[in-house]
Amino acid sequence: MERNTYDRIRLLMERGVLEKNFGRDLLEAYRFLNMLRFREQADNIIKGKEPDNYINPEKISKQEKGLLKDAFRVVENFQEFLRHSFGSVLLE
């Protein structure tokens, strides 16, 4: 019944559906992806443009690109967990 993604992940951790370390990694990946998105949206607003969800890869530092790859790995692992646990129907 939770609507907030952070709360949903925390609840999955509390109920033992996700291991605590993996849940923390997933929370951090989600926070990082949102930070990139919000920063880009704020930049668009400042420039008088309509905010969207596009993240310009040219504006991401080398360090952030490494963190982005790590975040994508965590998301990929979570998708695999979902496929294994609930079937591929959820991700189609």
PDB file of N, CA, C and O in Angstrom:
ATOM      1  N   MET A   1       0.806  -1.204   0.000  1.00  0.00           N
ATOM      2  CA  MET A   1       0.000   0.000   0.000  1.00  0.00           C
ATOM      3  C   MET A   1       0.852   1.272   0.000  1.00  0.00           C
ATOM      4  O   MET A   1       0.339   2.367  -0.231  1.00  0.00           O
ATOM      5  N   GLU A   2       2.146   1.122   0.259  1.00  0.00           N
ATOM      6  CA  GLU A   2       3.016   2.304   0.268  1.00  0.00           C
ATOM      7  C   GLU A   2       3.106   2.892  -1.139  1.00  0.00           C
ATOM      8  O   GLU A   2       3.165   2.157  -2.124  1.00  0.00           O
ATOM      9  N   ARG A   3       3.115   4.196  -1.223  1.00  0.00           N
ATOM     10  CA  ARG A   3       3.224   4.864  -2.518  1.00  0.00           C
ATOM     11  C   ARG A   3       4.622   5.408  -2.767  1.00  0.00           C
ATOM     12  O   ARG A   3       5.060   5.503  -3.914  1.00  0.00           O
ATOM     13  N   ASN A   4       5.307   5.758  -1.720  1.00  0.00           N
ATOM     14  CA  ASN A   4       6.647   6.314  -1.832  1.00  0.00           C
ATOM     15  C   ASN A   4       7.650   5.185  -2.061  1.00  0.00           C
ATOM     16  O   ASN A   4       7.669   4.205  -1.316  1.00  0.00           O
ATOM     17  N   THR A   5       8.475   5.323  -3.083  1.00  0.00           N
ATOM     18  CA  THR A   5       9.421   4.261  -3.437  1.00  0.00           C
ATOM     19  C   THR A   5      10.392   3.978  -2.306  1.00  0.00           C
ATOM     20  O   THR A   5      10.708   2.819  -2.039  1.00  0.00           O
ATOM     21  N   TYR A   6      10.870   5.017  -1.639  1.00  0.00           N
ATOM     22  CA  TYR A   6      11.787   4.801  -0.517  1.00  0.00           C
ATOM     23  C   TYR A   6      11.113   3.951   0.559  1.00  0.00           C
ATOM     24  O   TYR A   6      11.710   3.016   1.090  1.00  0.00           O
ATOM     25  N   ASP A   7       9.864   4.289   0.871  1.00  0.00           N
ATOM     26  CA  ASP A   7       9.131   3.543   1.893  1.00  0.00           C
ATOM     27  C   ASP A   7       8.880   2.104   1.458  1.00  0.00           C
ATOM     28  O   ASP A   7       8.926   1.190   2.281  1.00  0.00           O
ATOM     29  N   ARG A   8       8.614   1.898   0.171  1.00  0.00           N
ATOM     30  CA  ARG A   8       8.390   0.540  -0.318  1.00  0.00           C
ATOM     31  C   ARG A   8       9.648  -0.311  -0.180  1.00  0.00           C
ATOM     32  O   ARG A   8       9.581  -1.471   0.225  1.00  0.00           O
ATOM     33  N   ILE A   9      10.784   0.268  -0.517  1.00  0.00           N
ATOM     34  CA  ILE A   9      12.048  -0.479  -0.396  1.00  0.00           C
ATOM     35  C   ILE A   9      12.333  -0.782   1.071  1.00  0.00           C
ATOM     36  O   ILE A   9      12.720  -1.900   1.413  1.00  0.00           O
ATOM     37  N   ARG A  10      12.143   0.206   1.933  1.00  0.00           N
ATOM     38  CA  ARG A  10      12.361  -0.015   3.375  1.00  0.00           C
ATOM     39  C   ARG A  10      11.449  -1.108   3.910  1.00  0.00           C
ATOM     40  O   ARG A  10      11.880  -1.939   4.710  1.00  0.00           O
ATOM     41  N   LEU A  11      10.204  -1.115   3.482  1.00  0.00           N
ATOM     42  CA  LEU A  11       9.256  -2.130   3.923  1.00  0.00           C
ATOM     43  C   LEU A  11       9.682  -3.520   3.459  1.00  0.00           C
ATOM     44  O   LEU A  11       9.567  -4.488   4.211  1.00  0.00           O
ATOM     45  N   LEU A  12      10.170  -3.622   2.236  1.00  0.00           N
ATOM     46  CA  LEU A  12      10.676  -4.908   1.734  1.00  0.00           C
ATOM     47  C   LEU A  12      11.856  -5.385   2.564  1.00  0.00           C
ATOM     48  O   LEU A  12      12.009  -6.584   2.801  1.00  0.00           O
ATOM     49  N   MET A  13      12.692  -4.448   3.008  1.00  0.00           N
ATOM     50  CA  MET A  13      13.819  -4.805   3.866  1.00  0.00           C
ATOM     51  C   MET A  13      13.319  -5.277   5.232  1.00  0.00           C
ATOM     52  O   MET A  13      13.779  -6.294   5.750  1.00  0.00           O
ATOM     53  N   GLU A  14      12.372  -4.529   5.811  1.00  0.00           N
ATOM     54  CA  GLU A  14      11.835  -4.872   7.133  1.00  0.00           C
ATOM     55  C   GLU A  14      11.174  -6.240   7.132  1.00  0.00           C
ATOM     56  O   GLU A  14      11.265  -6.977   8.113  1.00  0.00           O
ATOM     57  N   ARG A  15      10.518  -6.576   6.052  1.00  0.00           N
ATOM     58  CA  ARG A  15       9.820  -7.866   5.957  1.00  0.00           C
ATOM     59  C   ARG A  15      10.737  -9.003   5.522  1.00  0.00           C
ATOM     60  O   ARG A  15      10.298 -10.149   5.423  1.00  0.00           O
ATOM     61  N   GLY A  16      12.004  -8.696   5.262  1.00  0.00           N
ATOM     62  CA  GLY A  16      12.959  -9.725   4.892  1.00  0.00           C
ATOM     63  C   GLY A  16      12.878 -10.169   3.446  1.00  0.00           C
ATOM     64  O   GLY A  16      13.487 -11.171   3.070  1.00  0.00           O
ATOM     65  N   VAL A  17      12.134  -9.439   2.631  1.00  0.00           N
ATOM     66  CA  VAL A  17      12.055  -9.767   1.203  1.00  0.00           C
ATOM     67  C   VAL A  17      13.371  -9.419   0.523  1.00  0.00           C
ATOM     68  O   VAL A  17      13.856 -10.153  -0.338  1.00  0.00           O
ATOM     69  N   LEU A  18      13.938  -8.293   0.925  1.00  0.00           N
ATOM     70  CA  LEU A  18      15.252  -7.877   0.429  1.00  0.00           C
ATOM     71  C   LEU A  18      16.252  -7.937   1.573  1.00  0.00           C
ATOM     72  O   LEU A  18      15.947  -7.545   2.699  1.00  0.00           O
ATOM     73  N   GLU A  19      17.450  -8.433   1.274  1.00  0.00           N
ATOM     74  CA  GLU A  19      18.520  -8.384   2.271  1.00  0.00           C
ATOM     75  C   GLU A  19      18.842  -6.929   2.566  1.00  0.00           C
ATOM     76  O   GLU A  19      18.753  -6.078   1.681  1.00  0.00           O
ATOM     77  N   LYS A  20      19.211  -6.643   3.792  1.00  0.00           N
ATOM     78  CA  LYS A  20      19.451  -5.252   4.204  1.00  0.00           C
ATOM     79  C   LYS A  20      20.517  -4.564   3.340  1.00  0.00           C
ATOM     80  O   LYS A  20      20.329  -3.420   2.927  1.00  0.00           O
ATOM     81  N   ASN A  21      21.631  -5.249   3.064  1.00  0.00           N
ATOM     82  CA  ASN A  21      22.683  -4.637   2.247  1.00  0.00           C
ATOM     83  C   ASN A  21      22.192  -4.321   0.847  1.00  0.00           C
ATOM     84  O   ASN A  21      22.478  -3.251   0.310  1.00  0.00           O
ATOM     85  N   PHE A  22      21.449  -5.253   0.254  1.00  0.00           N
ATOM     86  CA  PHE A  22      20.928  -5.025  -1.086  1.00  0.00           C
ATOM     87  C   PHE A  22      19.892  -3.903  -1.064  1.00  0.00           C
ATOM     88  O   PHE A  22      19.866  -3.067  -1.968  1.00  0.00           O
ATOM     89  N   GLY A  23      19.048  -3.878  -0.048  1.00  0.00           N
ATOM     90  CA  GLY A  23      18.065  -2.807   0.082  1.00  0.00           C
ATOM     91  C   GLY A  23      18.723  -1.445   0.211  1.00  0.00           C
ATOM     92  O   GLY A  23      18.271  -0.473  -0.394  1.00  0.00           O
ATOM     93  N   ARG A  24      19.789  -1.371   0.996  1.00  0.00           N
ATOM     94  CA  ARG A  24      20.523  -0.106   1.137  1.00  0.00           C
ATOM     95  C   ARG A  24      21.138   0.308  -0.188  1.00  0.00           C
ATOM     96  O   ARG A  24      21.108   1.485  -0.549  1.00  0.00           O
ATOM     97  N   ASP A  25      21.704  -0.671  -0.925  1.00  0.00           N
ATOM     98  CA  ASP A  25      22.265  -0.362  -2.246  1.00  0.00           C
ATOM     99  C   ASP A  25      21.184   0.157  -3.185  1.00  0.00           C
ATOM    100  O   ASP A  25      21.408   1.101  -3.942  1.00  0.00           O
ATOM    101  N   LEU A  26      20.013  -0.465  -3.129  1.00  0.00           N
ATOM    102  CA  LEU A  26      18.905  -0.049  -3.980  1.00  0.00           C
ATOM    103  C   LEU A  26      18.438   1.361  -3.612  1.00  0.00           C
ATOM    104  O   LEU A  26      18.156   2.170  -4.496  1.00  0.00           O
ATOM    105  N   LEU A  27      18.357   1.654  -2.324  1.00  0.00           N
ATOM    106  CA  LEU A  27      17.998   3.005  -1.885  1.00  0.00           C
ATOM    107  C   LEU A  27      19.016   4.032  -2.358  1.00  0.00           C
ATOM    108  O   LEU A  27      18.644   5.104  -2.836  1.00  0.00           O
ATOM    109  N   GLU A  28      20.290   3.711  -2.227  1.00  0.00           N
ATOM    110  CA  GLU A  28      21.336   4.639  -2.664  1.00  0.00           C
ATOM    111  C   GLU A  28      21.307   4.844  -4.179  1.00  0.00           C
ATOM    112  O   GLU A  28      21.487   5.965  -4.654  1.00  0.00           O
ATOM    113  N   ALA A  29      21.086   3.787  -4.925  1.00  0.00           N
ATOM    114  CA  ALA A  29      20.995   3.897  -6.383  1.00  0.00           C
ATOM    115  C   ALA A  29      19.821   4.796  -6.757  1.00  0.00           C
ATOM    116  O   ALA A  29      19.946   5.660  -7.625  1.00  0.00           O
ATOM    117  N   TYR A  30      18.682   4.590  -6.101  1.00  0.00           N
ATOM    118  CA  TYR A  30      17.496   5.399  -6.384  1.00  0.00           C
ATOM    119  C   TYR A  30      17.740   6.865  -6.033  1.00  0.00           C
ATOM    120  O   TYR A  30      17.360   7.760  -6.788  1.00  0.00           O
ATOM    121  N   ARG A  31      18.373   7.107  -4.889  1.00  0.00           N
ATOM    122  CA  ARG A  31      18.705   8.490  -4.487  1.00  0.00           C
ATOM    123  C   ARG A  31      19.621   9.145  -5.514  1.00  0.00           C
ATOM    124  O   ARG A  31      19.410  10.295  -5.900  1.00  0.00           O
ATOM    125  N   PHE A  32      20.637   8.411  -5.952  1.00  0.00           N
ATOM    126  CA  PHE A  32      21.589   8.972  -6.909  1.00  0.00           C
ATOM    127  C   PHE A  32      20.913   9.301  -8.234  1.00  0.00           C
ATOM    128  O   PHE A  32      21.124  10.379  -8.791  1.00  0.00           O
ATOM    129  N   LEU A  33      20.096   8.369  -8.743  1.00  0.00           N
ATOM    130  CA  LEU A  33      19.399   8.611 -10.006  1.00  0.00           C
ATOM    131  C   LEU A  33      18.460   9.812  -9.886  1.00  0.00           C
ATOM    132  O   LEU A  33      18.367  10.624 -10.806  1.00  0.00           O
ATOM    133  N   ASN A  34      17.773   9.923  -8.765  1.00  0.00           N
ATOM    134  CA  ASN A  34      16.900  11.086  -8.555  1.00  0.00           C
ATOM    135  C   ASN A  34      17.698  12.373  -8.455  1.00  0.00           C
ATOM    136  O   ASN A  34      17.266  13.405  -8.969  1.00  0.00           O
ATOM    137  N   MET A  35      18.853  12.334  -7.804  1.00  0.00           N
ATOM    138  CA  MET A  35      19.684  13.527  -7.695  1.00  0.00           C
ATOM    139  C   MET A  35      20.083  14.023  -9.081  1.00  0.00           C
ATOM    140  O   MET A  35      20.006  15.219  -9.362  1.00  0.00           O
ATOM    141  N   LEU A  36      20.507  13.105  -9.947  1.00  0.00           N
ATOM    142  CA  LEU A  36      20.876  13.508 -11.307  1.00  0.00           C
ATOM    143  C   LEU A  36      19.678  14.121 -12.035  1.00  0.00           C
ATOM    144  O   LEU A  36      19.794  15.153 -12.695  1.00  0.00           O
ATOM    145  N   ARG A  37      18.546  13.471 -11.900  1.00  0.00           N
ATOM    146  CA  ARG A  37      17.330  13.940 -12.580  1.00  0.00           C
ATOM    147  C   ARG A  37      16.894  15.305 -12.042  1.00  0.00           C
ATOM    148  O   ARG A  37      16.586  16.204 -12.824  1.00  0.00           O
ATOM    149  N   PHE A  38      16.863  15.467 -10.723  1.00  0.00           N
ATOM    150  CA  PHE A  38      16.435  16.736 -10.132  1.00  0.00           C
ATOM    151  C   PHE A  38      17.405  17.869 -10.482  1.00  0.00           C
ATOM    152  O   PHE A  38      16.982  18.997 -10.739  1.00  0.00           O
ATOM    153  N   ARG A  39      18.687  17.568 -10.490  1.00  0.00           N
ATOM    154  CA  ARG A  39      19.680  18.588 -10.845  1.00  0.00           C
ATOM    155  C   ARG A  39      19.463  19.071 -12.274  1.00  0.00           C
ATOM    156  O   ARG A  39      19.515  20.269 -12.553  1.00  0.00           O
ATOM    157  N   GLU A  40      19.219  18.129 -13.170  1.00  0.00           N
ATOM    158  CA  GLU A  40      18.967  18.480 -14.570  1.00  0.00           C
ATOM    159  C   GLU A  40      17.669  19.278 -14.701  1.00  0.00           C
ATOM    160  O   GLU A  40      17.610  20.244 -15.462  1.00  0.00           O
ATOM    161  N   GLN A  41      16.628  18.880 -13.963  1.00  0.00           N
ATOM    162  CA  GLN A  41      15.367  19.607 -14.000  1.00  0.00           C
ATOM    163  C   GLN A  41      15.532  21.032 -13.472  1.00  0.00           C
ATOM    164  O   GLN A  41      14.992  21.979 -14.043  1.00  0.00           O
ATOM    165  N   ALA A  42      16.275  21.175 -12.386  1.00  0.00           N
ATOM    166  CA  ALA A  42      16.516  22.510 -11.830  1.00  0.00           C
ATOM    167  C   ALA A  42      17.264  23.375 -12.833  1.00  0.00           C
ATOM    168  O   ALA A  42      16.950  24.556 -12.986  1.00  0.00           O
ATOM    169  N   ASP A  43      18.244  22.807 -13.515  1.00  0.00           N
ATOM    170  CA  ASP A  43      18.998  23.539 -14.532  1.00  0.00           C
ATOM    171  C   ASP A  43      18.072  23.984 -15.665  1.00  0.00           C
ATOM    172  O   ASP A  43      18.181  25.107 -16.155  1.00  0.00           O
ATOM    173  N   ASN A  44      17.175  23.114 -16.071  1.00  0.00           N
ATOM    174  CA  ASN A  44      16.216  23.480 -17.119  1.00  0.00           C
ATOM    175  C   ASN A  44      15.321  24.628 -16.664  1.00  0.00           C
ATOM    176  O   ASN A  44      15.072  25.561 -17.427  1.00  0.00           O
ATOM    177  N   ILE A  45      14.838  24.564 -15.429  1.00  0.00           N
ATOM    178  CA  ILE A  45      13.972  25.618 -14.905  1.00  0.00           C
ATOM    179  C   ILE A  45      14.709  26.952 -14.870  1.00  0.00           C
ATOM    180  O   ILE A  45      14.162  27.984 -15.259  1.00  0.00           O
ATOM    181  N   ILE A  46      15.954  26.924 -14.401  1.00  0.00           N
ATOM    182  CA  ILE A  46      16.762  28.144 -14.344  1.00  0.00           C
ATOM    183  C   ILE A  46      16.927  28.742 -15.733  1.00  0.00           C
ATOM    184  O   ILE A  46      16.938  29.962 -15.891  1.00  0.00           O
ATOM    185  N   LYS A  47      17.056  27.880 -16.739  1.00  0.00           N
ATOM    186  CA  LYS A  47      17.235  28.341 -18.125  1.00  0.00           C
ATOM    187  C   LYS A  47      15.911  28.664 -18.812  1.00  0.00           C
ATOM    188  O   LYS A  47      15.881  28.995 -19.997  1.00  0.00           O
ATOM    189  N   GLY A  48      14.798  28.563 -18.045  1.00  0.00           N
ATOM    190  CA  GLY A  48      13.496  28.885 -18.616  1.00  0.00           C
ATOM    191  C   GLY A  48      12.923  27.785 -19.498  1.00  0.00           C
ATOM    192  O   GLY A  48      11.989  28.023 -20.264  1.00  0.00           O
ATOM    193  N   LYS A  49      13.478  26.587 -19.395  1.00  0.00           N
ATOM    194  CA  LYS A  49      12.991  25.455 -20.183  1.00  0.00           C
ATOM    195  C   LYS A  49      12.046  24.611 -19.349  1.00  0.00           C
ATOM    196  O   LYS A  49      12.035  24.681 -18.120  1.00  0.00           O
ATOM    197  N   GLU A  50      11.257  23.815 -20.047  1.00  0.00           N
ATOM    198  CA  GLU A  50      10.352  22.877 -19.373  1.00  0.00           C
ATOM    199  C   GLU A  50      11.179  21.734 -18.787  1.00  0.00           C
ATOM    200  O   GLU A  50      11.969  21.125 -19.509  1.00  0.00           O
ATOM    201  N   PRO A  51      11.018  21.426 -17.491  1.00  0.00           N
ATOM    202  CA  PRO A  51      11.768  20.301 -16.914  1.00  0.00           C
ATOM    203  C   PRO A  51      11.251  18.975 -17.461  1.00  0.00           C
ATOM    204  O   PRO A  51      10.056  18.811 -17.707  1.00  0.00           O
ATOM    205  N   ASP A  52      12.168  18.040 -17.643  1.00  0.00           N
ATOM    206  CA  ASP A  52      11.798  16.697 -18.085  1.00  0.00           C
ATOM    207  C   ASP A  52      12.686  15.699 -17.353  1.00  0.00           C
ATOM    208  O   ASP A  52      13.378  16.066 -16.403  1.00  0.00           O
ATOM    209  N   ASN A  53      12.674  14.468 -17.777  1.00  0.00           N
ATOM    210  CA  ASN A  53      13.455  13.434 -17.102  1.00  0.00           C
ATOM    211  C   ASN A  53      14.728  13.061 -17.846  1.00  0.00           C
ATOM    212  O   ASN A  53      15.390  12.087 -17.489  1.00  0.00           O
ATOM    213  N   TYR A  54      15.077  13.822 -18.875  1.00  0.00           N
ATOM    214  CA  TYR A  54      16.289  13.544 -19.640  1.00  0.00           C
ATOM    215  C   TYR A  54      17.510  14.004 -18.852  1.00  0.00           C
ATOM    216  O   TYR A  54      17.551  15.118 -18.330  1.00  0.00           O
ATOM    217  N   ILE A  55      18.490  13.133 -18.781  1.00  0.00           N
ATOM    218  CA  ILE A  55      19.762  13.468 -18.136  1.00  0.00           C
ATOM    219  C   ILE A  55      20.811  13.520 -19.235  1.00  0.00           C
ATOM    220  O   ILE A  55      21.118  12.506 -19.862  1.00  0.00           O
ATOM    221  N   ASN A  56      21.350  14.696 -19.461  1.00  0.00           N
ATOM    222  CA  ASN A  56      22.341  14.885 -20.515  1.00  0.00           C
ATOM    223  C   ASN A  56      23.665  14.247 -20.087  1.00  0.00           C
ATOM    224  O   ASN A  56      24.286  14.706 -19.128  1.00  0.00           O
ATOM    225  N   PRO A  57      24.106  13.192 -20.788  1.00  0.00           N
ATOM    226  CA  PRO A  57      25.351  12.518 -20.397  1.00  0.00           C
ATOM    227  C   PRO A  57      26.584  13.409 -20.503  1.00  0.00           C
ATOM    228  O   PRO A  57      27.609  13.136 -19.878  1.00  0.00           O
ATOM    229  N   GLU A  58      26.482  14.468 -21.291  1.00  0.00           N
ATOM    230  CA  GLU A  58      27.614  15.399 -21.427  1.00  0.00           C
ATOM    231  C   GLU A  58      27.840  16.214 -20.154  1.00  0.00           C
ATOM    232  O   GLU A  58      28.934  16.732 -19.930  1.00  0.00           O
ATOM    233  N   LYS A  59      26.809  16.325 -19.328  1.00  0.00           N
ATOM    234  CA  LYS A  59      26.907  17.130 -18.105  1.00  0.00           C
ATOM    235  C   LYS A  59      27.314  16.321 -16.881  1.00  0.00           C
ATOM    236  O   LYS A  59      27.446  16.869 -15.787  1.00  0.00           O
ATOM    237  N   ILE A  60      27.512  15.024 -17.062  1.00  0.00           N
ATOM    238  CA  ILE A  60      27.849  14.156 -15.941  1.00  0.00           C
ATOM    239  C   ILE A  60      29.367  14.014 -15.850  1.00  0.00           C
ATOM    240  O   ILE A  60      30.037  13.745 -16.847  1.00  0.00           O
ATOM    241  N   SER A  61      29.894  14.197 -14.653  1.00  0.00           N
ATOM    242  CA  SER A  61      31.338  14.079 -14.457  1.00  0.00           C
ATOM    243  C   SER A  61      31.784  12.620 -14.619  1.00  0.00           C
ATOM    244  O   SER A  61      30.966  11.700 -14.616  1.00  0.00           O
ATOM    245  N   LYS A  62      33.069  12.438 -14.758  1.00  0.00           N
ATOM    246  CA  LYS A  62      33.621  11.087 -14.875  1.00  0.00           C
ATOM    247  C   LYS A  62      33.285  10.253 -13.642  1.00  0.00           C
ATOM    248  O   LYS A  62      32.934   9.079 -13.760  1.00  0.00           O
ATOM    249  N   GLN A  63      33.391  10.853 -12.472  1.00  0.00           N
ATOM    250  CA  GLN A  63      33.071  10.154 -11.228  1.00  0.00           C
ATOM    251  C   GLN A  63      31.590   9.770 -11.200  1.00  0.00           C
ATOM    252  O   GLN A  63      31.238   8.659 -10.804  1.00  0.00           O
ATOM    253  N   GLU A  64      30.727  10.697 -11.622  1.00  0.00           N
ATOM    254  CA  GLU A  64      29.297  10.406 -11.639  1.00  0.00           C
ATOM    255  C   GLU A  64      28.958   9.314 -12.647  1.00  0.00           C
ATOM    256  O   GLU A  64      28.050   8.516 -12.414  1.00  0.00           O
ATOM    257  N   LYS A  65      29.680   9.272 -13.761  1.00  0.00           N
ATOM    258  CA  LYS A  65      29.445   8.203 -14.743  1.00  0.00           C
ATOM    259  C   LYS A  65      29.758   6.840 -14.129  1.00  0.00           C
ATOM    260  O   LYS A  65      29.047   5.868 -14.381  1.00  0.00           O
ATOM    261  N   GLY A  66      30.816   6.768 -13.330  1.00  0.00           N
ATOM    262  CA  GLY A  66      31.142   5.524 -12.635  1.00  0.00           C
ATOM    263  C   GLY A  66      30.052   5.146 -11.646  1.00  0.00           C
ATOM    264  O   GLY A  66      29.656   3.984 -11.561  1.00  0.00           O
ATOM    265  N   LEU A  67      29.566   6.136 -10.897  1.00  0.00           N
ATOM    266  CA  LEU A  67      28.478   5.885  -9.947  1.00  0.00           C
ATOM    267  C   LEU A  67      27.189   5.492 -10.668  1.00  0.00           C
ATOM    268  O   LEU A  67      26.411   4.679 -10.171  1.00  0.00           O
ATOM    269  N   LEU A  68      26.974   6.078 -11.840  1.00  0.00           N
ATOM    270  CA  LEU A  68      25.787   5.746 -12.625  1.00  0.00           C
ATOM    271  C   LEU A  68      25.839   4.294 -13.086  1.00  0.00           C
ATOM    272  O   LEU A  68      24.829   3.591 -13.049  1.00  0.00           O
ATOM    273  N   LYS A  69      27.003   3.851 -13.516  1.00  0.00           N
ATOM    274  CA  LYS A  69      27.157   2.440 -13.903  1.00  0.00           C
ATOM    275  C   LYS A  69      26.868   1.522 -12.718  1.00  0.00           C
ATOM    276  O   LYS A  69      26.206   0.494 -12.862  1.00  0.00           O
ATOM    277  N   ASP A  70      27.372   1.907 -11.544  1.00  0.00           N
ATOM    278  CA  ASP A  70      27.094   1.119 -10.334  1.00  0.00           C
ATOM    279  C   ASP A  70      25.596   1.091 -10.038  1.00  0.00           C
ATOM    280  O   ASP A  70      25.047   0.040  -9.707  1.00  0.00           O
ATOM    281  N   ALA A  71      24.939   2.235 -10.158  1.00  0.00           N
ATOM    282  CA  ALA A  71      23.497   2.309  -9.897  1.00  0.00           C
ATOM    283  C   ALA A  71      22.732   1.426 -10.876  1.00  0.00           C
ATOM    284  O   ALA A  71      21.785   0.739 -10.494  1.00  0.00           O
ATOM    285  N   PHE A  72      23.149   1.447 -12.147  1.00  0.00           N
ATOM    286  CA  PHE A  72      22.480   0.606 -13.142  1.00  0.00           C
ATOM    287  C   PHE A  72      22.674  -0.880 -12.839  1.00  0.00           C
ATOM    288  O   PHE A  72      21.777  -1.686 -13.089  1.00  0.00           O
ATOM    289  N   ARG A  73      23.836  -1.244 -12.305  1.00  0.00           N
ATOM    290  CA  ARG A  73      24.066  -2.643 -11.918  1.00  0.00           C
ATOM    291  C   ARG A  73      23.117  -3.055 -10.805  1.00  0.00           C
ATOM    292  O   ARG A  73      22.563  -4.154 -10.832  1.00  0.00           O
ATOM    293  N   VAL A  74      22.930  -2.183  -9.833  1.00  0.00           N
ATOM    294  CA  VAL A  74      22.020  -2.472  -8.723  1.00  0.00           C
ATOM    295  C   VAL A  74      20.592  -2.634  -9.254  1.00  0.00           C
ATOM    296  O   VAL A  74      19.882  -3.560  -8.863  1.00  0.00           O
ATOM    297  N   VAL A  75      20.180  -1.733 -10.141  1.00  0.00           N
ATOM    298  CA  VAL A  75      18.835  -1.819 -10.726  1.00  0.00           C
ATOM    299  C   VAL A  75      18.694  -3.108 -11.524  1.00  0.00           C
ATOM    300  O   VAL A  75      17.664  -3.777 -11.456  1.00  0.00           O
ATOM    301  N   GLU A  76      19.728  -3.452 -12.278  1.00  0.00           N
ATOM    302  CA  GLU A  76      19.698  -4.701 -13.048  1.00  0.00           C
ATOM    303  C   GLU A  76      19.568  -5.913 -12.121  1.00  0.00           C
ATOM    304  O   GLU A  76      18.812  -6.839 -12.415  1.00  0.00           O
ATOM    305  N   ASN A  77      20.294  -5.909 -11.017  1.00  0.00           N
ATOM    306  CA  ASN A  77      20.182  -6.998 -10.035  1.00  0.00           C
ATOM    307  C   ASN A  77      18.785  -7.057  -9.435  1.00  0.00           C
ATOM    308  O   ASN A  77      18.254  -8.143  -9.201  1.00  0.00           O
ATOM    309  N   PHE A  78      18.189  -5.898  -9.185  1.00  0.00           N
ATOM    310  CA  PHE A  78      16.834  -5.871  -8.641  1.00  0.00           C
ATOM    311  C   PHE A  78      15.836  -6.422  -9.668  1.00  0.00           C
ATOM    312  O   PHE A  78      14.928  -7.173  -9.313  1.00  0.00           O
ATOM    313  N   GLN A  79      16.006  -6.050 -10.922  1.00  0.00           N
ATOM    314  CA  GLN A  79      15.134  -6.580 -11.971  1.00  0.00           C
ATOM    315  C   GLN A  79      15.262  -8.095 -12.067  1.00  0.00           C
ATOM    316  O   GLN A  79      14.266  -8.795 -12.252  1.00  0.00           O
ATOM    317  N   GLU A  80      16.473  -8.598 -11.942  1.00  0.00           N
ATOM    318  CA  GLU A  80      16.688 -10.041 -11.975  1.00  0.00           C
ATOM    319  C   GLU A  80      16.018 -10.707 -10.770  1.00  0.00           C
ATOM    320  O   GLU A  80      15.420 -11.775 -10.900  1.00  0.00           O
ATOM    321  N   PHE A  81      16.120 -10.080  -9.611  1.00  0.00           N
ATOM    322  CA  PHE A  81      15.450 -10.575  -8.412  1.00  0.00           C
ATOM    323  C   PHE A  81      13.938 -10.647  -8.645  1.00  0.00           C
ATOM    324  O   PHE A  81      13.298 -11.637  -8.290  1.00  0.00           O
ATOM    325  N   LEU A  82      13.377  -9.605  -9.238  1.00  0.00           N
ATOM    326  CA  LEU A  82      11.940  -9.591  -9.517  1.00  0.00           C
ATOM    327  C   LEU A  82      11.551 -10.688 -10.500  1.00  0.00           C
ATOM    328  O   LEU A  82      10.537 -11.361 -10.311  1.00  0.00           O
ATOM    329  N   ARG A  83      12.350 -10.869 -11.545  1.00  0.00           N
ATOM    330  CA  ARG A  83      12.072 -11.926 -12.519  1.00  0.00           C
ATOM    331  C   ARG A  83      12.089 -13.294 -11.840  1.00  0.00           C
ATOM    332  O   ARG A  83      11.202 -14.122 -12.049  1.00  0.00           O
ATOM    333  N   HIS A  84      13.104 -13.507 -11.036  1.00  0.00           N
ATOM    334  CA  HIS A  84      13.257 -14.796 -10.350  1.00  0.00           C
ATOM    335  C   HIS A  84      12.123 -15.020  -9.340  1.00  0.00           C
ATOM    336  O   HIS A  84      11.592 -16.125  -9.228  1.00  0.00           O
ATOM    337  N   SER A  85      11.763 -13.971  -8.614  1.00  0.00           N
ATOM    338  CA  SER A  85      10.775 -14.106  -7.542  1.00  0.00           C
ATOM    339  C   SER A  85       9.334 -14.080  -8.025  1.00  0.00           C
ATOM    340  O   SER A  85       8.475 -14.769  -7.475  1.00  0.00           O
ATOM    341  N   PHE A  86       9.073 -13.283  -9.056  1.00  0.00           N
ATOM    342  CA  PHE A  86       7.677 -13.052  -9.439  1.00  0.00           C
ATOM    343  C   PHE A  86       7.373 -13.344 -10.899  1.00  0.00           C
ATOM    344  O   PHE A  86       6.227 -13.212 -11.330  1.00  0.00           O
ATOM    345  N   GLY A  87       8.376 -13.737 -11.661  1.00  0.00           N
ATOM    346  CA  GLY A  87       8.166 -14.040 -13.081  1.00  0.00           C
ATOM    347  C   GLY A  87       8.369 -12.831 -13.957  1.00  0.00           C
ATOM    348  O   GLY A  87       8.290 -11.693 -13.496  1.00  0.00           O
ATOM    349  N   SER A  88       8.626 -13.079 -15.205  1.00  0.00           N
ATOM    350  CA  SER A  88       8.937 -12.001 -16.145  1.00  0.00           C
ATOM    351  C   SER A  88       7.714 -11.161 -16.504  1.00  0.00           C
ATOM    352  O   SER A  88       7.868 -10.111 -17.127  1.00  0.00           O
ATOM    353  N   VAL A  89       6.530 -11.576 -16.143  1.00  0.00           N
ATOM    354  CA  VAL A  89       5.305 -10.844 -16.467  1.00  0.00           C
ATOM    355  C   VAL A  89       5.363  -9.403 -15.911  1.00  0.00           C
ATOM    356  O   VAL A  89       4.861  -8.473 -16.541  1.00  0.00           O
ATOM    357  N   LEU A  90       5.974  -9.232 -14.740  1.00  0.00           N
ATOM    358  CA  LEU A  90       6.041  -7.914 -14.114  1.00  0.00           C
ATOM    359  C   LEU A  90       6.878  -6.913 -14.891  1.00  0.00           C
ATOM    360  O   LEU A  90       6.636  -5.709 -14.817  1.00  0.00           O
ATOM    361  N   LEU A  91       7.863  -7.406 -15.638  1.00  0.00           N
ATOM    362  CA  LEU A  91       8.800  -6.501 -16.287  1.00  0.00           C
ATOM    363  C   LEU A  91       8.567  -6.363 -17.780  1.00  0.00           C
ATOM    364  O   LEU A  91       9.388  -5.763 -18.475  1.00  0.00           O
ATOM    365  N   GLU A  92       7.489  -6.894 -18.282  1.00  0.00           N
ATOM    366  CA  GLU A  92       7.214  -6.794 -19.725  1.00  0.00           C
ATOM    367  C   GLU A  92       6.385  -5.586 -20.026  1.00  0.00           C
ATOM    368  O   GLU A  92       6.055  -5.337 -21.186  1.00  0.00           O
TER     369      GLU A  92
END
